[in-house]
Amino acid sequence: MANAGKNAMNNPQTEKDSWKDVEKLLDKSSHEEALELLRRKDSQGEHAETWKLAGDAKLGLARSSDAAKPKSLYRQARSHYYRALKINPGSKPSRSALDTLLNEMQNRGISETTIPPLFKDGTPTFIGLVVIPVAFLMLLAGIKYAMADESGELAGDVEMTITWTDANGNDHIGTITISLDDSNTPIHAKNFRLHVEQGNYDSTIFHRLVDNFMIQGGDIEHKSGGGGYAAEYFGYCQSGGAVEPAEDCPEQTNWKVPAEFGEPHDAGVIAAARSGDENSAGSQFYLVDTTGAATLNGQYTAFGFAHSGTIDGVETTGIAVIDAISQVQCGGVNDPTCRDPPSMPSDPDAGSQETAKAVHTVTLVEAKLVDEQGGILSWFGL
């Protein structure tokens, strides 16, 4: 698990040793292990070499991917190399790695971004002819929106205050501060902020805690894992066991949030729990611990990143707080920490099923909006 406090890289020798260990893992094609080591040693992404090696790992994953078109991994590698050069513009290894990557992407027909080209040889493409007028209208609308004094839209990070008791019987109070991904998951970000603003999460519990996986809460309806609904109507209504698009949905308890899949389940991510239907998210969420939850990619919506936190007043990373909470003492299983029973699949759908319960309740005392601090969703996931 991640250690509390600042980055593990606190002296030049430690940095060199850590990067050598990462290079050895990359030489063995252990790309995921290399990324995990980088997360532990430089959780804030402060060093150019960290970003360069993260780019090497993502490129290795892209080349070895079973997917027919691992385009996102190539683009993530490109983003990491650019970040390395932003920190250290004179880095020849980073520049060389980026040039090699861009050539490979060009040869494979992979664009640097997911946005199709608007111009070719100075002439607008078909997409350009469609998009450019629309973009101009959107720009005008955006200017008008920005100038409005009363837009009504919420913004900012979310800070949670949480209390728990560790396996030794010691009480703790901590905070987790989360940045929300408005660009890729605007509906989930809005829904979460609205619940926070309305005070719906205050005094709720984390009803499911699984060491080496995640901690889950946000059941504002039953406080047990079997309920929750959207803070605003987003056009999806639950009727019986089905969730369908509908113009009207009289009962708020049936309001649901449509899926916005795409962002990876890296350590520190906050994601939306749901039932069997992919568009059935409501108010429940889960925070992923150090282990990560890559098996949930493309199945659940990751919509933010826990970038910082505190434990008993001491500043640390958001991941460190999640890890500490996930290791609370558990009852009902032959294990010192909480885990799902063997018969339960490791996914957030299982929140209302019989799970191992913490001996002492983990309480979300308060969630509130604060000034934006986090920036990117997750340095090792973009």
VOVEXLUM-838471 format. One line per field, with one value per residue (C-alpha): residue number from 0; residue in three letters; x, y, z. Coordinates in steps of 0.2 Angstrom, whole numbers, plus 5000, padded with zeros to 4 digits. Example, Ala and Ser with C-alpha at 12.3 -4.5 7.8 and 13.67 -1.06 7.14 Angstrom:
2
n <- c(0:1)
res <- c(ALA:SER)
px <- c(5062:5068)
py <- c(4978:4995)
pz <- c(5039:5036)
***
This chain:
382
n <- c(0:1:2:3:4:5:6:7:8:9:10:11:12:13:14:15:16:17:18:19:20:21:22:23:24:25:26:27:28:29:30:31:32:33:34:35:36:37:38:39:40:41:42:43:44:45:46:47:48:49:50:51:52:53:54:55:56:57:58:59:60:61:62:63:64:65:66:67:68:69:70:71:72:73:74:75:76:77:78:79:80:81:82:83:84:85:86:87:88:89:90:91:92:93:94:95:96:97:98:99:100:101:102:103:104:105:106:107:108:109:110:111:112:113:114:115:116:117:118:119:120:121:122:123:124:125:126:127:128:129:130:131:132:133:134:135:136:137:138:139:140:141:142:143:144:145:146:147:148:149:150:151:152:153:154:155:156:157:158:159:160:161:162:163:164:165:166:167:168:169:170:171:172:173:174:175:176:177:178:179:180:181:182:183:184:185:186:187:188:189:190:191:192:193:194:195:196:197:198:199:200:201:202:203:204:205:206:207:208:209:210:211:212:213:214:215:216:217:218:219:220:221:222:223:224:225:226:227:228:229:230:231:232:233:234:235:236:237:238:239:240:241:242:243:244:245:246:247:248:249:250:251:252:253:254:255:256:257:258:259:260:261:262:263:264:265:266:267:268:269:270:271:272:273:274:275:276:277:278:279:280:281:282:283:284:285:286:287:288:289:290:291:292:293:294:295:296:297:298:299:300:301:302:303:304:305:306:307:308:309:310:311:312:313:314:315:316:317:318:319:320:321:322:323:324:325:326:327:328:329:330:331:332:333:334:335:336:337:338:339:340:341:342:343:344:345:346:347:348:349:350:351:352:353:354:355:356:357:358:359:360:361:362:363:364:365:366:367:368:369:370:371:372:373:374:375:376:377:378:379:380:381)
res <- c(MET:ALA:ASN:ALA:GLY:LYS:ASN:ALA:MET:ASN:ASN:PRO:GLN:THR:GLU:LYS:ASP:SER:TRP:LYS:ASP:VAL:GLU:LYS:LEU:LEU:ASP:LYS:SER:SER:HIS:GLU:GLU:ALA:LEU:GLU:LEU:LEU:ARG:ARG:LYS:ASP:SER:GLN:GLY:GLU:HIS:ALA:GLU:THR:TRP:LYS:LEU:ALA:GLY:ASP:ALA:LYS:LEU:GLY:LEU:ALA:ARG:SER:SER:ASP:ALA:ALA:LYS:PRO:LYS:SER:LEU:TYR:ARG:GLN:ALA:ARG:SER:HIS:TYR:TYR:ARG:ALA:LEU:LYS:ILE:ASN:PRO:GLY:SER:LYS:PRO:SER:ARG:SER:ALA:LEU:ASP:THR:LEU:LEU:ASN:GLU:MET:GLN:ASN:ARG:GLY:ILE:SER:GLU:THR:THR:ILE:PRO:PRO:LEU:PHE:LYS:ASP:GLY:THR:PRO:THR:PHE:ILE:GLY:LEU:VAL:VAL:ILE:PRO:VAL:ALA:PHE:LEU:MET:LEU:LEU:ALA:GLY:ILE:LYS:TYR:ALA:MET:ALA:ASP:GLU:SER:GLY:GLU:LEU:ALA:GLY:ASP:VAL:GLU:MET:THR:ILE:THR:TRP:THR:ASP:ALA:ASN:GLY:ASN:ASP:HIS:ILE:GLY:THR:ILE:THR:ILE:SER:LEU:ASP:ASP:SER:ASN:THR:PRO:ILE:HIS:ALA:LYS:ASN:PHE:ARG:LEU:HIS:VAL:GLU:GLN:GLY:ASN:TYR:ASP:SER:THR:ILE:PHE:HIS:ARG:LEU:VAL:ASP:ASN:PHE:MET:ILE:GLN:GLY:GLY:ASP:ILE:GLU:HIS:LYS:SER:GLY:GLY:GLY:GLY:TYR:ALA:ALA:GLU:TYR:PHE:GLY:TYR:CYS:GLN:SER:GLY:GLY:ALA:VAL:GLU:PRO:ALA:GLU:ASP:CYS:PRO:GLU:GLN:THR:ASN:TRP:LYS:VAL:PRO:ALA:GLU:PHE:GLY:GLU:PRO:HIS:ASP:ALA:GLY:VAL:ILE:ALA:ALA:ALA:ARG:SER:GLY:ASP:GLU:ASN:SER:ALA:GLY:SER:GLN:PHE:TYR:LEU:VAL:ASP:THR:THR:GLY:ALA:ALA:THR:LEU:ASN:GLY:GLN:TYR:THR:ALA:PHE:GLY:PHE:ALA:HIS:SER:GLY:THR:ILE:ASP:GLY:VAL:GLU:THR:THR:GLY:ILE:ALA:VAL:ILE:ASP:ALA:ILE:SER:GLN:VAL:GLN:CYS:GLY:GLY:VAL:ASN:ASP:PRO:THR:CYS:ARG:ASP:PRO:PRO:SER:MET:PRO:SER:ASP:PRO:ASP:ALA:GLY:SER:GLN:GLU:THR:ALA:LYS:ALA:VAL:HIS:THR:VAL:THR:LEU:VAL:GLU:ALA:LYS:LEU:VAL:ASP:GLU:GLN:GLY:GLY:ILE:LEU:SER:TRP:PHE:GLY:LEU)
px <- c(5000:5005:5014:5008:5017:5027:5034:5045:5059:5066:5085:5094:5101:5083:5077:5091:5088:5069:5071:5084:5071:5058:5069:5073:5054:5052:5066:5056:5040:5033:5024:5010:5022:5033:5018:5014:5031:5031:5014:5022:5038:5032:5014:5013:5022:5035:5050:5053:5061:5045:5034:5047:5047:5028:5027:5039:5027:5012:5020:5025:5007:5001:5013:5009:4990:4977:4966:4965:4968:4976:4976:4972:4988:4998:4990:4994:5012:5013:5005:5018:5032:5026:5024:5042:5048:5038:5047:5064:5064:5082:5080:5087:5080:5062:5064:5070:5057:5043:5050:5051:5033:5026:5034:5026:5009:5010:5015:5001:4988:4985:4982:4989:4971:4954:4948:4948:4958:4948:4960:4971:4983:4975:4958:4944:4939:4921:4922:4929:4915:4903:4912:4919:4902:4896:4912:4909:4892:4897:4911:4898:4887:4901:4906:4888:4888:4904:4897:4882:4882:4870:4874:4869:4882:4893:4912:4927:4934:4925:4932:4926:4928:4928:4930:4936:4944:4959:4962:4971:4956:4963:4951:4955:4948:4954:4950:4950:4950:4944:4945:4931:4933:4921:4928:4926:4912:4902:4885:4893:4903:4888:4878:4891:4893:4874:4873:4887:4879:4863:4871:4865:4881:4883:4882:4881:4893:4905:4895:4908:4926:4937:4956:4967:4952:4941:4929:4911:4898:4885:4869:4859:4843:4845:4863:4866:4871:4854:4849:4853:4847:4853:4852:4845:4835:4847:4834:4835:4822:4821:4805:4805:4822:4825:4832:4826:4827:4811:4805:4797:4801:4789:4799:4816:4821:4820:4832:4848:4864:4869:4886:4901:4914:4932:4943:4954:4952:4969:4973:4964:4950:4932:4919:4901:4893:4878:4867:4866:4861:4876:4865:4859:4871:4864:4872:4884:4902:4918:4936:4950:4965:4983:4980:4969:4955:4959:4946:4932:4938:4925:4912:4910:4912:4927:4924:4938:4954:4958:4973:4976:4971:4975:4975:4973:4979:4994:4994:4996:4990:4972:4977:4985:4969:4959:4972:4971:4952:4952:4962:4950:4946:4933:4920:4912:4927:4943:4953:4960:4954:4937:4935:4921:4916:4923:4906:4905:4912:4924:4914:4903:4887:4888:4885:4868:4873:4880:4898:4911:4907:4919:4919:4918:4907:4917:4907:4907:4904:4903:4906:4908:4914:4931:4942:4949:4966:4969:4970:4972:4962:4976:4994:4997:4981:4981)
py <- c(5000:5018:5026:5042:5058:5065:5056:5041:5049:5061:5061:5059:5041:5035:5042:5033:5017:5018:5022:5008:4996:5003:5000:4982:4979:4987:4976:4961:4968:4970:4986:4986:4982:4997:5009:5003:5006:5023:5027:5022:5031:5047:5048:5067:5065:5078:5071:5071:5054:5047:5053:5047:5030:5030:5034:5019:5008:5014:5011:4994:4990:4997:4986:4971:4974:4961:4975:4977:4996:5001:5019:5026:5018:5026:5043:5041:5037:5053:5063:5056:5061:5078:5080:5074:5087:5101:5097:5095:5103:5098:5079:5070:5053:5060:5069:5054:5043:5055:5056:5037:5036:5049:5040:5024:5032:5039:5023:5014:5028:5033:5052:5061:5065:5057:5073:5069:5082:5097:5102:5093:5102:5118:5113:5109:5090:5084:5084:5101:5108:5101:5105:5122:5131:5121:5125:5144:5144:5134:5147:5161:5151:5148:5167:5171:5158:5164:5181:5176:5181:5167:5152:5140:5128:5121:5119:5115:5100:5090:5087:5073:5072:5053:5045:5027:5015:5005:4987:4992:5001:5018:5032:5042:5057:5061:5070:5066:5079:5074:5083:5079:5075:5088:5085:5067:5063:5080:5071:5061:5076:5087:5074:5071:5090:5092:5078:5086:5104:5097:5088:5071:5062:5070:5056:5042:5027:5017:5001:4990:4990:4978:4978:4978:4984:4999:5007:5010:5022:5035:5025:5041:5031:5016:5018:5000:4998:4995:5012:5029:5040:5054:5072:5079:5071:5066:5058:5040:5032:5015:5006:4989:4981:4991:5008:5017:5035:5044:5062:5061:5051:5056:5047:5054:5038:5031:5044:5037:5043:5037:5028:5039:5025:5028:5033:5020:5013:5018:5020:5035:5035:5039:5029:5027:5011:5004:4989:4977:4991:5001:5017:5013:5024:5035:5042:5027:5029:5019:5025:5013:5009:5007:4990:4999:4990:4989:4974:4987:4998:5000:4994:5007:5026:5033:5052:5059:5057:5058:5069:5073:5070:5071:5058:5065:5082:5076:5080:5065:5058:5054:5036:5034:5039:5026:5013:5016:5015:4999:4990:4992:4977:4966:4954:4939:4932:4924:4939:4954:4965:4966:4956:4950:4932:4920:4918:4937:4944:4958:4972:4987:4979:4968:4982:4976:4958:4950:4956:4956:4971:4982:4980:4999:5010:5021:5037:5050:5065:5079:5082:5100:5109:5118:5128:5117:5111:5094:5098:5082:5066:5055:5057:5039:5037:5051)
pz <- c(5000:4997:5011:5019:5016:5002:4987:4991:4980:4992:4987:4971:4975:4979:4962:4952:4961:4958:4940:4938:4945:4933:4919:4924:4924:4907:4900:4906:4898:4915:4910:4923:4937:4931:4931:4949:4955:4947:4956:4973:4971:4963:4966:4961:4945:4950:4940:4921:4921:4929:4915:4902:4910:4911:4892:4889:4899:4890:4873:4878:4883:4866:4857:4866:4868:4863:4857:4838:4839:4855:4850:4867:4874:4861:4864:4883:4879:4869:4883:4895:4884:4882:4900:4903:4890:4899:4915:4907:4889:4887:4889:4874:4879:4881:4864:4855:4863:4857:4840:4838:4845:4833:4818:4824:4826:4809:4801:4810:4805:4823:4825:4840:4846:4845:4835:4816:4805:4800:4786:4774:4763:4768:4762:4774:4775:4776:4795:4794:4784:4797:4813:4810:4809:4823:4833:4829:4836:4851:4854:4853:4865:4877:4878:4882:4895:4903:4904:4913:4931:4936:4926:4940:4936:4951:4950:4960:4969:4982:4999:5010:5029:5034:5051:5054:5067:5062:5066:5082:5088:5085:5079:5064:5055:5038:5022:5003:4990:4973:4956:4944:4925:4918:4900:4898:4911:4913:4918:4932:4938:4938:4947:4961:4964:4965:4978:4988:4987:4993:5008:5002:5007:5024:5038:5026:5027:5017:5017:5007:5010:5001:5004:4988:4978:4984:4996:4992:4998:4993:4997:5001:5001:5012:5019:5016:4998:4990:4985:4977:4963:4953:4960:4944:4930:4915:4904:4911:4921:4930:4928:4936:4932:4916:4914:4898:4891:4895:4894:4911:4927:4941:4955:4959:4967:4949:4941:4934:4926:4909:4907:4901:4900:4894:4908:4916:4934:4940:4959:4967:4954:4960:4949:4949:4956:4947:4946:4930:4918:4912:4913:4931:4941:4954:4970:4975:4971:4975:4977:4970:4982:4977:4968:4954:4946:4928:4925:4927:4913:4900:4912:4925:4924:4932:4934:4945:4955:4973:4972:4990:5008:5026:5040:5058:5051:5042:5023:5012:4995:4992:4988:5005:5014:5003:5007:5026:5026:5015:5029:5043:5054:5047:5055:5048:5038:5043:5037:5047:5033:5023:5007:4997:4999:4986:4978:4975:4959:4962:4955:4962:4957:4972:4985:4991:4992:5008:5011:5024:5036:5045:5064:5066:5054:5042:5041:5028:5040:5027:5008:5002:4987:4988:4976:4962:4966:4957:4939:4929:4932:4936:4930:4927:4917:4904)
***
